[in-house]
Amino acid sequence: MSKFEIEKTLIASSAHILPDDIEAFRVYNDIFIVDEYDYGWTVYLHDSIIDDLGKVRVSEGIRMLILFSVFNGCKYLKVDSDGPTYKGFEEYEW
């Protein structure tokens, strides 16, 4: 019998990020491995993402979501326009 491979993902509202973060996803594509879809972005949380965060300018919102995700064992962060907002994380008006 095969072993299933299941990876953890944190889903969060795009209200927690800024438009500049989306631009950072595009500009720093060597750091941010991102899959864009109709309503948001899925960010792969590779092994050096925490160290790499110090090399780029991003909002406190996306920085904290990434850190929280990694420290909770997630391999992905899904930022979705319909995703939940979380108390204690920055929220921005678009």
N, C-alpha and C positions, 0 to 999 in steps of 0.2 A: 504494500500500500504506500502511496506517495504521501509525503508530508506537505501540508499546505503552508504556503508562505503568505503571511498576513502582516501588513505594515500599518502602523498607527498614523493617523492624520488629525491635526487640529483644524477645525473649520471656524473661521472668524469673518465678521462683516468687513467689507471694504471701508466702512466708516472709521476703522482703526488705522488706516494708512492715508498718505497724501498722494496727489498726482505726481509729485516729484519722486516718490518711491517707485512708481511704475516706470518712470524714465530711468531710474537707477537700474531696474531690472534689465532694461534694454541696453544701456551704456556699459554696465558691468556684467556682461553675459558670461564672463569667465568666472565670476563669483556666484551670480544668481542663475541657477539652472531652473528656468521657469517655463511652464506650459500655460499659454493663454487660451482661454475659452470664452464663450459668449458673455458670461456674467462674472468673470474674475480670472484669477491666476492660481496655479498650483506651484509652490516653490519646493524644490527638492532640498532637503536639509543634509547636505553632504558633511563628511567628517570634519572639514576645516571651516565650516560656515561661521562659527563663533569667532575664530581668529580673523577671518576675512572681513567680518563686519566692521572691525576697527580700521579698515582701509578705505571705506566708502562713507559718504555722507547720506544718511537716510533718517527718516523721522524716528522719534522715540517710540511711536506706535508700532511700526514694523520691527524695529530693533527688539522691543520687549516681546512681541509675538513670537519672533524667531527664537529668542532665548528661552521663553517659557516652553515652546514646543520641544526644543532639543532636550531641555532638562526633564521633560516628562516622557522622553523616549519616542517622540514622533519622528518619522522619516520625511513627512510632508507637512506643509502648511498650506491650506486651501483658503484663499481670500476671495470671498464671494459676496456679491451685492445683496444677496438675501441671507447671508450667514448671520449667526447670532453676534450681538455685541456683548462684551464682557466688562463687568464692573472692575475698576482698577486699571484698565488699559485706556490710553488716550483715545478720544473720539474727535474726529474732524468733520467740519462742514465742507461739502464739495461745492 
